[in-house]
């Protein structure tokens, strides 16, 4: 036996109707009554036919889920007043109102008729909201008619409009409809994905009505996959919410679902109570589609309890109503049930007749060539009795067709494999080329690094050589000159009044020259840097600066052992250049130097309290000294940040990576 409740839920009632124009919360019925009274008062106070028509349309929308006959009467009143002098806007809303009404009452052909007119008018008027609402209504109608392709196209177009307008509620509703569409096509994973998106939106909006509808669809999904207990839990959760909201149509559907799933769980008493409640609710609101679904479910219920007389009566009534309203979905379910019932009672001829009607209906619904196949099989069967040769020829033709089809399939597979091989070859070649380019780039960078390092090392070696020449060559010569001058002064100097003064002045100049040579040699390559490392060299350099002019504080952390010689040399030169700049240009009284080292990088901070300058204007500090300092740091792949402002001192921050 087919799970009728699940089949029923493949109809419009599970597809949320997007009524954006006059949407009100379905739980706020007291507010609805107050709004209805206000609209009636406006109608009585105006003589403008278009204003009267708009108010009647709003009244119809307010009651569309509660009192459908009354809602229809308001639509007719709006149409009557609108005809006097109907604007395009009123006509658009009126056609949408009729489409909405027929959607709620389960008449898909009428829905499509009015929704098309509303959509065309909305497009001309540029009303995107009504465009989207009309598309959604058309999607619902196509779903009822099992025209999945057109339903999906309508939903996707509506989703595109609502997304562009950030209408979260409408987008959530369409996720439900799209999920249900995938569910109809047995794409369970895709359906769950769409429902999950809707669940997030409805919980965010705290919309109980939409959550109830979503739980309903989850119940359908799990019911279709034979998880009946889980399905029943979702249906009952949905029913509890709807009982609080008191929406007649939604509550009727909830009773129907709970009743149907309990048929499948064989809780027949509970099923009967809920199905009869659902039928009564649908009859109150004149929802023919809902009534036919209840009849079909009751037919299955009584079939399972072996009350075949009642079962057949309900199924026949469902078939008649379904045909009258072109409801192919419930018609299919009712035909399945009644065929099974007659089979169980032993009336195989009647069962076959209904089965045949079912097959023809399926041919219409799914647009397949089942009728042609049946006719072909019947022709073959009759021909077999008359001419065996014709049968054999037909079989040979079929075999030949299959052979041709198989050969074509093989050729297609070979072509696809060939194309796939070419694509894979291209991908592998491209990947190989990218790897080679990456290796080349890495090698270029490595060579640049080696070249930079070589330049620095060559420069420092030349400094060492010149310093040694100054110290050992020129320095020693000056020392010898000094000694010789001292001997000359003692032995051969002629005693004249100014001789002593001239000799002392000459000696002072020689002493000063010796000191200057030693100073230049030390600055070019300090012994402390070579012998004791960076920290000692810095302290030695700082100690030689008079403290009465500039107080320098040096703090080091993490430098427990010597660094690579090139790194130490660059850091020493950069700090030396920075200190010299402070002495020459800053007019500072204090200077703080912080040197930090960890496993990843070396950080140097040099901050003074001098007069500062505009560090934004690069022309103010782009001298040769600073250029050399920045260039040296960049050789080590480091960076130099200079931050200063007039009157606020200067901060030089240096970052050098160790790896």
C-alpha positions as CSV (number, residue, x, y, z in Angstrom):
1,X,0.0,0.0,0.0
2,X,1.3,3.4,-0.9
3,X,1.9,5.8,2.0
4,X,-0.9,8.2,1.1
5,X,-0.1,10.8,3.6
6,X,3.4,11.2,2.1
7,X,1.9,11.3,-1.3
8,X,-0.6,13.9,-0.2
9,X,2.1,16.2,1.1
10,X,3.5,16.5,-2.4
11,X,0.8,19.1,-3.0
12,X,0.5,22.8,-2.6
13,X,-0.5,22.8,1.1
14,X,3.1,21.9,2.0
15,X,4.4,24.7,-0.2
16,X,4.4,28.0,1.7
17,X,2.4,30.8,-0.1
18,X,4.3,34.0,-0.2
19,X,1.7,36.8,0.2
20,X,4.0,39.8,0.7
21,X,1.6,42.7,0.0
22,X,-0.7,42.3,2.9
23,X,1.1,39.7,5.0
24,X,0.2,39.5,8.7
25,X,1.4,37.1,11.4
26,X,-0.9,34.1,11.3
27,X,-0.9,34.0,15.1
28,X,-2.2,37.5,15.6
29,X,-6.0,36.9,15.0
30,X,-7.1,39.6,17.4
31,X,-5.0,42.1,15.5
32,X,-6.5,40.7,12.2
33,X,-10.0,41.4,13.5
34,X,-9.1,44.9,14.5
35,X,-7.5,45.5,11.1
36,X,-10.5,44.1,9.3
37,X,-12.8,46.5,11.2
38,X,-10.5,49.4,10.2
39,X,-10.6,48.4,6.6
40,X,-14.4,48.1,6.6
41,X,-14.6,51.6,8.0
42,X,-12.4,53.0,5.3
43,X,-14.6,51.3,2.6
44,X,-17.6,53.0,4.1
45,X,-15.9,56.4,4.2
46,X,-14.6,56.6,0.6
47,X,-16.2,57.0,-2.8
48,X,-13.1,56.3,-4.8
49,X,-13.6,52.9,-6.5
50,X,-9.9,52.1,-6.6
51,X,-9.5,52.8,-2.9
52,X,-12.5,50.7,-2.1
53,X,-11.1,47.9,-4.3
54,X,-7.7,48.0,-2.5
55,X,-9.3,47.8,0.9
56,X,-11.4,44.8,-0.2
57,X,-8.3,43.2,-1.5
58,X,-6.6,43.7,1.9
59,X,-9.7,42.2,3.6
60,X,-9.6,39.2,1.4
61,X,-5.9,38.7,2.1
62,X,-6.5,38.9,5.9
63,X,-9.1,36.1,5.7
64,X,-7.4,34.0,3.0
65,X,-6.5,31.2,5.5
66,X,-9.5,31.5,7.9
67,X,-12.7,32.1,6.0
68,X,-12.0,31.3,2.3
69,X,-15.6,31.9,1.1
70,X,-15.7,35.3,2.8
71,X,-12.2,36.0,1.3
72,X,-13.6,35.2,-2.1
73,X,-16.6,37.5,-1.6
74,X,-14.2,40.4,-0.8
75,X,-12.3,39.6,-4.0
76,X,-15.5,39.7,-6.0
77,X,-16.4,43.1,-4.4
78,X,-13.0,44.4,-5.2
79,X,-13.5,43.3,-8.8
80,X,-16.9,45.0,-9.0
81,X,-15.6,48.4,-7.7
82,X,-12.4,48.1,-9.7
83,X,-14.3,47.7,-13.0
84,X,-15.7,51.2,-12.6
85,X,-12.3,52.7,-13.2
86,X,-9.6,50.1,-12.5
87,X,-6.0,51.2,-12.5
88,X,-3.2,48.9,-13.5
89,X,-2.1,48.6,-9.9
90,X,-5.5,47.5,-8.7
91,X,-5.8,45.0,-11.6
92,X,-2.4,43.6,-10.6
93,X,-3.4,43.1,-7.0
94,X,-6.8,41.7,-7.9
95,X,-5.3,39.0,-10.1
96,X,-2.8,38.2,-7.5
97,X,-5.6,37.9,-4.9
98,X,-7.5,35.5,-7.1
99,X,-4.4,33.4,-7.7
100,X,-3.8,33.3,-4.0
101,X,-7.4,32.2,-3.3
102,X,-7.3,29.4,-5.8
103,X,-3.9,28.4,-4.5
104,X,-5.5,28.0,-1.0
105,X,-8.4,26.1,-2.4
106,X,-6.4,23.7,-4.6
107,X,-7.2,24.8,-8.1
108,X,-3.9,24.9,-10.0
109,X,-5.2,25.9,-13.4
110,X,-6.9,28.9,-12.1
111,X,-3.8,29.8,-10.1
112,X,-1.7,29.8,-13.2
113,X,-4.3,31.9,-15.1
114,X,-4.5,34.7,-12.6
115,X,-0.8,34.6,-11.6
116,X,0.3,35.1,-15.2
117,X,-1.8,38.3,-15.5
118,X,-0.6,39.6,-12.2
119,X,3.0,38.9,-13.2
120,X,2.7,40.7,-16.5
121,X,1.2,43.8,-14.8
122,X,3.8,43.8,-12.0
123,X,6.6,43.7,-14.6
124,X,5.1,46.7,-16.5
125,X,4.7,48.6,-13.2
126,X,8.2,47.6,-11.9
127,X,6.7,46.0,-8.8
128,X,9.3,43.4,-7.9
129,X,7.4,42.1,-4.8
130,X,4.3,41.2,-6.7
131,X,6.4,39.7,-9.5
132,X,8.1,37.3,-7.0
133,X,4.8,36.5,-5.3
134,X,3.2,35.6,-8.6
135,X,6.1,33.4,-9.6
136,X,5.9,31.6,-6.3
137,X,2.1,31.0,-6.8
138,X,2.8,29.6,-10.3
139,X,5.5,27.3,-8.8
140,X,3.0,26.0,-6.3
141,X,0.5,25.3,-9.0
142,X,3.0,23.5,-11.2
143,X,4.0,21.4,-8.2
144,X,0.4,20.3,-7.8
145,X,0.3,19.4,-11.5
146,X,3.6,17.5,-11.1
147,X,5.3,19.8,-13.6
148,X,8.6,19.9,-11.8
149,X,10.6,21.7,-14.5
150,X,8.4,24.7,-14.6
151,X,7.9,24.7,-10.8
152,X,11.7,24.9,-10.3
153,X,12.1,27.7,-12.8
154,X,9.4,29.7,-11.1
155,X,10.8,29.2,-7.6
156,X,14.4,30.1,-8.7
157,X,13.2,33.3,-10.4
158,X,11.2,34.3,-7.3
159,X,14.3,33.5,-5.0
160,X,16.4,35.7,-7.2
161,X,14.1,38.7,-6.7
162,X,13.6,38.2,-2.9
163,X,17.4,37.8,-2.3
164,X,18.1,41.0,-4.1
165,X,15.7,42.8,-1.8
166,X,17.0,41.1,1.4
167,X,13.5,39.6,2.2
168,X,14.6,36.9,4.6
169,X,11.1,35.5,5.3
170,X,10.3,35.1,1.6
171,X,13.8,33.6,1.0
172,X,13.2,31.1,3.8
173,X,9.8,30.1,2.4
174,X,11.3,29.5,-1.0
175,X,14.0,27.3,0.5
176,X,11.2,25.2,1.8
177,X,9.5,25.0,-1.6
178,X,12.8,24.2,-3.4
179,X,13.5,21.5,-0.7
180,X,10.1,20.0,-1.3
181,X,10.7,20.1,-5.1
182,X,13.9,18.1,-4.6
183,X,12.1,15.8,-2.2
184,X,9.5,15.1,-5.0
185,X,12.3,14.0,-7.2
186,X,13.8,11.7,-4.5
187,X,16.9,13.9,-4.0
188,X,16.9,13.5,-0.3
189,X,20.3,15.0,0.5
190,X,19.5,18.1,-1.5
191,X,16.1,18.4,0.1
192,X,17.6,18.3,3.6
193,X,20.1,21.0,2.6
194,X,17.3,23.3,1.5
195,X,15.3,22.6,4.6
196,X,18.3,23.3,6.7
197,X,18.7,26.8,5.2
198,X,15.1,27.5,5.9
199,X,15.4,26.3,9.5
200,X,18.2,28.8,10.1
201,X,16.2,31.7,8.7
202,X,12.9,30.9,10.6
203,X,14.7,30.4,13.9
204,X,16.5,33.7,13.4
205,X,13.1,35.4,12.7
206,X,11.4,33.5,15.5
207,X,8.6,32.7,13.1
208,X,6.5,29.8,14.8
209,X,4.2,29.5,11.8
210,X,7.0,28.8,9.3
211,X,8.8,26.5,11.7
212,X,5.6,24.5,12.0
213,X,5.4,24.2,8.2
214,X,9.1,23.2,8.1
215,X,8.6,20.5,10.7
216,X,5.7,19.3,8.5
217,X,8.0,18.9,5.6
218,X,10.7,17.2,7.6
219,X,7.9,14.7,8.6
220,X,7.2,14.1,5.0
221,X,10.8,13.6,4.1
222,X,11.4,11.0,6.9
223,X,8.1,9.4,6.1
224,X,9.0,8.9,2.5
225,X,12.2,7.2,3.7
226,X,10.4,4.8,6.0
227,X,11.5,6.5,9.2
228,X,7.9,6.7,10.4
229,X,8.6,7.3,14.2
230,X,10.8,10.2,13.4
231,X,8.3,11.4,10.9
232,X,5.5,11.2,13.5
233,X,7.5,13.3,15.9
234,X,7.9,16.1,13.5
235,X,4.3,16.0,12.4
236,X,3.1,16.2,16.0
237,X,5.5,19.0,16.8
238,X,4.1,20.9,13.8
239,X,0.5,20.2,15.0
240,X,1.1,21.5,18.5
241,X,2.4,24.8,17.1
242,X,-0.5,25.1,14.7
243,X,-3.1,24.4,17.4
244,X,-1.7,27.4,19.3
245,X,-1.7,29.6,16.1
246,X,-5.3,28.5,15.2
247,X,-4.8,28.9,11.5
248,X,-7.6,26.7,10.0
249,X,-5.9,25.6,6.8
250,X,-2.5,24.9,8.5
251,X,-4.3,23.1,11.4
252,X,-6.3,21.0,8.9
253,X,-3.1,19.9,7.2
254,X,-1.5,19.1,10.6
255,X,-4.4,16.8,11.5
256,X,-4.2,15.1,8.1
257,X,-0.4,14.5,8.5
258,X,-0.7,13.1,12.0
259,X,-3.6,10.9,10.9
260,X,-1.8,9.7,7.8
261,X,1.5,8.8,9.6
262,X,-0.4,6.9,12.3
263,X,-2.0,4.8,9.5
264,X,1.5,3.8,8.5
265,X,2.3,3.1,12.2
266,X,-0.9,1.1,12.5
267,X,-2.2,3.3,15.3
268,X,-5.6,3.2,13.5
269,X,-7.8,4.7,16.3
270,X,-5.5,7.8,16.6
271,X,-5.3,8.0,12.8
272,X,-9.1,7.9,12.3
273,X,-9.7,10.7,14.9
274,X,-7.1,13.0,13.2
275,X,-8.2,12.3,9.7
276,X,-11.9,13.0,10.5
277,X,-10.8,16.2,12.2
278,X,-8.8,17.2,9.1
279,X,-11.7,16.4,6.8
280,X,-14.1,18.6,8.9
281,X,-11.6,21.5,8.9
282,X,-11.0,21.3,5.1
283,X,-14.8,21.3,4.5
284,X,-15.2,24.3,6.7
285,X,-12.8,26.3,4.6
286,X,-14.0,24.8,1.3
287,X,-10.6,23.3,0.5
288,X,-11.5,20.6,-2.0
289,X,-7.9,19.4,-2.4
290,X,-7.6,18.9,1.3
291,X,-10.9,17.0,1.4
292,X,-9.8,14.6,-1.4
293,X,-6.6,13.9,0.5
294,X,-8.5,13.1,3.7
295,X,-10.8,10.8,1.7
296,X,-7.8,9.0,0.2
297,X,-6.2,8.5,3.6
298,X,-9.4,7.3,5.1
299,X,-9.7,4.8,2.3
300,X,-6.3,3.4,3.2
301,X,-7.1,3.4,6.9
302,X,-10.3,1.2,6.3
303,X,-8.4,-0.9,3.9
304,X,-5.9,-1.8,6.6
305,X,-8.6,-2.5,9.1
306,X,-10.3,-4.7,6.4
307,X,-13.5,-2.5,6.3
308,X,-13.4,-2.7,2.5
309,X,-16.8,-1.3,1.9
310,X,-16.0,2.0,3.6
311,X,-12.5,2.0,2.0
312,X,-14.0,1.7,-1.5
313,X,-16.6,4.4,-0.8
314,X,-14.0,6.9,0.4
315,X,-11.6,6.1,-2.5
316,X,-14.4,6.6,-5.1
317,X,-15.4,9.9,-3.6
318,X,-11.7,11.0,-3.6
319,X,-11.4,10.0,-7.3
320,X,-14.5,11.9,-8.3
321,X,-13.4,15.1,-6.5
322,X,-9.8,14.8,-7.8
323,X,-11.0,14.5,-11.4
324,X,-13.4,17.4,-11.1
325,X,-10.6,19.6,-9.8
326,X,-7.8,18.2,-12.0
327,X,-5.9,17.1,-8.9
328,X,-3.7,14.4,-10.5
329,X,-1.7,13.8,-7.3
330,X,-4.6,12.7,-5.1
331,X,-6.2,11.0,-8.1
332,X,-3.0,8.9,-8.4
333,X,-3.0,7.9,-4.7
334,X,-6.8,7.1,-4.7
335,X,-6.3,4.9,-7.8
336,X,-3.5,3.0,-6.2
337,X,-5.5,2.4,-3.0
338,X,-8.7,1.3,-4.8
339,X,-6.8,-1.0,-7.1
340,X,-5.2,-2.7,-4.1
341,X,-8.5,-2.9,-2.2
342,X,-10.2,-4.7,-5.2
343,X,-7.2,-7.0,-5.4
344,X,-7.6,-8.0,-1.8
345,X,-11.4,-8.6,-2.2
346,X,-10.7,-10.9,-5.2
347,X,-12.3,-8.6,-7.8
348,X,-9.3,-8.7,-10.1
349,X,-11.1,-7.4,-13.2
350,X,-12.1,-4.1,-11.4
351,X,-8.6,-4.0,-9.8
352,X,-7.1,-4.3,-13.3
353,X,-9.4,-1.5,-14.7
354,X,-8.2,0.9,-12.0
355,X,-4.6,-0.2,-12.4
356,X,-4.9,0.6,-16.1
357,X,-6.4,4.1,-15.3
358,X,-3.4,4.6,-13.0
359,X,-0.9,3.7,-15.6
360,X,-2.5,6.1,-18.1
361,X,-2.5,8.8,-15.4
362,X,1.2,8.2,-14.7
363,X,1.9,8.6,-18.4
364,X,0.3,12.0,-18.4
365,X,2.0,13.1,-15.1
366,X,5.5,12.1,-15.9
367,X,5.2,12.7,-19.7
368,X,6.6,9.3,-20.5
369,X,5.7,7.0,-23.4
370,X,4.0,4.3,-21.2
371,X,1.0,4.2,-23.5
372,X,3.1,3.7,-26.5
373,X,5.0,0.9,-24.8
374,X,1.8,-0.8,-23.7
375,X,0.4,-0.5,-27.3
376,X,3.6,-1.9,-28.7
377,X,3.5,-4.9,-26.3
378,X,-0.1,-5.5,-27.2
379,X,0.7,-5.4,-30.9
380,X,3.5,-7.9,-30.4
381,X,1.3,-10.2,-28.4
382,X,-1.5,-10.2,-31.1
383,X,1.0,-10.6,-33.9
384,X,2.6,-13.6,-32.2
385,X,-0.7,-15.4,-32.6
386,X,-1.1,-14.6,-36.2
387,X,2.4,-14.5,-37.7
388,X,5.4,-15.9,-35.9
389,X,7.7,-14.6,-38.6
390,X,6.7,-11.0,-37.9
391,X,7.5,-11.6,-34.3
392,X,10.9,-12.9,-35.2
393,X,11.5,-10.0,-37.5
394,X,10.5,-7.6,-34.7
395,X,12.9,-9.3,-32.3
396,X,15.7,-9.1,-34.8
397,X,15.0,-5.4,-35.3
398,X,15.1,-4.9,-31.6
399,X,18.4,-6.8,-31.3
400,X,19.8,-4.7,-34.2
401,X,18.7,-1.5,-32.5
402,X,20.2,-2.6,-29.2
403,X,23.4,-3.5,-31.1
404,X,23.6,-0.1,-32.8
405,X,22.8,1.6,-29.5
406,X,25.6,-0.4,-27.8
407,X,28.0,0.4,-30.5
408,X,27.2,4.1,-30.3
409,X,27.6,4.0,-26.6
410,X,31.0,2.4,-26.9
411,X,32.1,5.0,-29.4
412,X,30.9,7.8,-27.1
413,X,32.8,6.3,-24.2
414,X,36.0,6.1,-26.2
415,X,35.6,9.7,-27.3
416,X,35.0,10.8,-23.8
417,X,38.0,8.8,-22.5
418,X,40.1,10.4,-25.3
419,X,39.0,13.9,-24.3
420,X,39.5,13.1,-20.7
421,X,43.1,11.8,-21.4
422,X,43.9,15.0,-23.3
423,X,42.5,17.1,-20.5
424,X,44.5,15.2,-17.9
425,X,47.6,15.4,-20.0
426,X,47.1,19.1,-20.3
427,X,46.6,19.4,-16.5
428,X,49.7,17.4,-15.7
429,X,51.8,19.4,-18.2
430,X,50.5,22.7,-16.8
431,X,51.3,21.4,-13.2
432,X,54.8,20.5,-14.3
433,X,55.3,23.9,-15.9
434,X,54.1,25.7,-12.8
435,X,56.5,23.6,-10.7
436,X,59.4,24.4,-13.0
437,X,58.5,28.1,-12.9
438,X,58.3,28.0,-9.1
439,X,61.8,26.3,-8.9
440,X,63.3,28.9,-11.3
441,X,61.8,31.8,-9.2
442,X,63.1,30.2,-6.0
443,X,66.6,29.8,-7.5
444,X,66.5,33.5,-8.7
445,X,65.6,34.7,-5.3
446,X,68.3,32.4,-3.7
447,X,70.9,33.8,-6.1
448,X,69.8,37.4,-5.3
449,X,70.1,36.6,-1.6
450,X,73.6,35.1,-2.1
451,X,74.6,38.1,-4.2
452,X,73.4,40.6,-1.6
453,X,75.2,38.7,1.1
454,X,78.3,38.6,-1.0
455,X,78.2,42.4,-1.5
456,X,77.9,43.0,2.3
457,X,80.6,40.5,3.1
458,X,82.9,42.0,0.4
459,X,82.2,45.5,1.7
460,X,83.0,44.4,5.3
461,X,86.2,42.6,4.2
462,X,87.3,45.8,2.4
463,X,86.5,47.8,5.6
464,X,88.6,45.3,7.6
465,X,91.5,45.6,5.1
466,X,91.4,49.4,5.1
467,X,91.1,49.5,8.9
468,X,94.1,47.2,9.2
469,X,96.1,49.3,6.7
470,X,95.3,52.4,8.7
471,X,96.1,50.8,12.0
472,X,99.2,48.9,11.0
473,X,100.5,51.2,8.2
474,X,99.5,54.8,8.5
475,X,99.1,54.5,12.3
476,X,102.5,53.1,12.8
477,X,104.1,55.7,10.5
478,X,102.5,58.5,12.6
479,X,103.8,56.8,15.8
480,X,107.3,56.7,14.3
481,X,107.0,60.3,13.2
482,X,106.0,61.3,16.7
483,X,108.9,59.5,18.3
484,X,111.4,61.1,15.8
485,X,109.9,64.5,16.5
486,X,110.3,64.0,20.3
487,X,114.0,63.0,19.7
488,X,114.5,66.1,17.5
489,X,113.0,68.3,20.1
490,X,115.3,67.0,22.8
491,X,118.5,67.0,20.8
492,X,118.5,69.5,18.0
493,X,115.8,72.1,18.6
494,X,117.2,75.6,18.5
495,X,116.3,77.5,21.6
496,X,114.3,80.5,20.3
497,X,111.4,82.2,22.1
498,X,108.7,80.5,20.1
499,X,110.4,77.2,19.5
500,X,108.8,75.3,22.4
501,X,105.4,76.6,21.5
502,X,105.8,75.5,17.8
503,X,107.2,72.1,18.8
504,X,104.3,71.5,21.2
505,X,101.7,72.5,18.6
506,X,103.3,70.2,16.0
507,X,103.3,67.3,18.6
508,X,99.6,68.0,19.4
509,X,98.8,67.8,15.7
510,X,100.6,64.5,15.3
511,X,98.8,63.2,18.4
512,X,95.5,64.3,17.0
513,X,96.3,62.6,13.7
514,X,97.1,59.4,15.4
515,X,93.9,59.5,17.4
516,X,91.9,60.2,14.3
517,X,93.4,57.3,12.4
518,X,92.7,54.9,15.2
519,X,89.2,56.2,15.5
520,X,88.6,55.8,11.7
521,X,90.0,52.3,11.9
522,X,87.9,51.4,14.9
523,X,84.7,52.7,13.3
524,X,85.4,50.8,10.1
525,X,85.8,47.5,12.0
526,X,85.6,47.7,15.8
527,X,87.7,45.1,17.6
528,X,84.9,44.4,20.1
529,X,82.6,43.3,17.3
530,X,85.2,40.9,16.0
531,X,86.2,39.5,19.3
532,X,83.2,39.8,21.6
533,X,80.1,40.1,19.4
534,X,77.4,42.6,18.7
535,X,76.3,43.5,22.3
536,X,79.9,44.2,23.5
537,X,80.6,46.2,20.4
538,X,77.5,48.3,20.9
539,X,78.4,48.9,24.6
540,X,81.9,49.9,23.6
541,X,80.6,52.3,21.0
542,X,78.1,53.9,23.4
543,X,80.6,54.2,26.2
544,X,82.8,56.5,24.0
545,X,79.9,59.0,23.6
546,X,80.0,61.8,26.2
547,X,77.1,61.4,28.6
548,X,76.8,65.1,29.3
549,X,75.6,65.6,25.7
550,X,73.5,62.4,25.2
551,X,72.4,59.8,27.7
552,X,72.1,56.4,25.9
553,X,70.3,53.4,27.5
554,X,71.0,50.0,25.8
555,X,68.8,47.0,26.7
556,X,69.2,43.6,25.1
557,X,67.1,40.4,25.5
558,X,67.4,37.0,24.0
559,X,70.9,37.4,22.6
560,X,72.7,34.7,24.5
561,X,75.1,33.7,21.7
562,X,76.7,35.3,18.7
563,X,74.6,35.8,15.6
564,X,75.7,35.1,12.0
565,X,78.6,37.5,11.3
566,X,76.8,39.3,8.4
567,X,73.7,39.9,10.6
568,X,75.8,41.3,13.4
569,X,77.7,43.6,11.1
570,X,74.5,44.9,9.5
571,X,72.9,45.5,12.9
572,X,76.0,47.3,14.2
573,X,76.3,49.6,11.2
574,X,72.5,50.4,11.2
575,X,72.5,51.2,15.0
576,X,75.8,53.2,14.6
577,X,74.3,55.2,11.7
578,X,71.1,55.8,13.8
579,X,73.0,57.0,16.8
580,X,75.2,59.3,14.7
581,X,72.0,60.8,13.1
582,X,70.6,61.5,16.6
583,X,73.9,63.2,17.6
584,X,74.1,65.3,14.4
585,X,70.5,66.3,13.7
586,X,68.1,65.4,16.6
587,X,69.2,67.7,19.4
588,X,68.2,65.0,21.8
589,X,69.2,64.5,25.4
590,X,68.3,60.8,25.8
591,X,68.3,57.8,23.5
592,X,66.8,54.4,24.2
593,X,68.0,51.3,22.3
594,X,66.2,48.0,22.7
595,X,67.5,44.8,21.0
596,X,65.2,41.7,21.2
597,X,65.9,38.3,19.7
598,X,63.7,35.2,19.5
599,X,63.6,32.1,17.4
600,X,62.0,33.8,14.5
601,X,63.3,37.4,14.2
602,X,65.4,40.2,15.7
603,X,63.7,43.4,16.6
604,X,65.6,46.7,17.2
605,X,63.9,49.8,18.6
606,X,65.8,53.2,18.6
607,X,63.9,56.1,20.2
608,X,65.0,59.6,21.0
609,X,63.4,62.7,22.5
610,X,64.8,65.1,19.9
611,X,63.1,67.7,17.8
612,X,61.8,65.1,15.3
613,X,60.7,65.7,11.7
614,X,57.8,64.9,9.3
615,X,58.3,61.2,8.6
616,X,55.5,61.3,6.0
617,X,57.6,63.6,3.8
618,X,60.2,61.2,2.4
619,X,62.3,64.0,1.0
620,X,63.1,65.2,4.6
621,X,65.0,62.0,5.6
622,X,66.0,60.2,2.5
623,X,69.7,61.0,2.8
624,X,72.5,58.7,1.9
625,X,72.9,57.4,5.5
626,X,69.3,56.4,5.8
627,X,69.3,54.9,2.3
628,X,72.3,52.8,3.2
629,X,70.7,51.8,6.5
630,X,67.4,50.7,4.8
631,X,69.3,49.0,2.0
632,X,71.4,47.0,4.4
633,X,68.3,45.8,6.3
634,X,66.6,44.9,3.1
635,X,69.6,42.7,2.1
636,X,68.7,40.6,5.1
637,X,65.0,40.6,4.0
638,X,64.1,42.9,6.9
639,X,62.2,46.1,7.2
640,X,62.8,49.6,8.6
641,X,59.9,51.7,9.9
642,X,60.6,55.3,10.8
643,X,58.0,57.2,12.8
644,X,58.4,60.9,13.7
645,X,56.7,64.2,14.0
646,X,58.0,67.7,14.7
647,X,58.7,68.2,18.4
648,X,57.8,64.5,19.3
649,X,61.1,62.7,18.8
650,X,61.9,59.8,16.4
651,X,61.3,56.1,16.6
652,X,63.2,53.7,14.3
653,X,62.0,50.1,14.3
654,X,63.9,47.4,12.6
655,X,62.7,43.8,12.0
656,X,65.0,41.1,10.6
657,X,63.9,37.5,10.1
658,X,66.3,34.8,11.3
659,X,65.0,32.1,9.0
